[in-house]
Amino acid sequence: MSNPELLAQLRQLSRSEKFQIIQFLTAELAKEEGISIGNEAAEIIGAVHTSHGAAEQLMQLLETEQKHPQNVER
């Protein structure tokens, strides 16, 4: 498979799958360089993925609230 074909396929992956590819490539590069990275890289990648997902959910909730405000007096 050529590089342009690979890049085209990578673009079609979901956000989660892209993070998994990044994690895999980071581990492979570290192995090739003789670096032991443990779980730290996976934790960082996971935190970025999770925090972005949470932020996305919050934005969706806020957008829904703006479209359908509840007229509740406090």
PyMOL commands that set and color helices and strands:
alter all, ss='L'
color gray80, all
select helices_A, chain A and resi 3-11+15-33+40-67
alter helices_A, ss='H'
color red, helices_A
deselect
rebuild
show_as cartoon
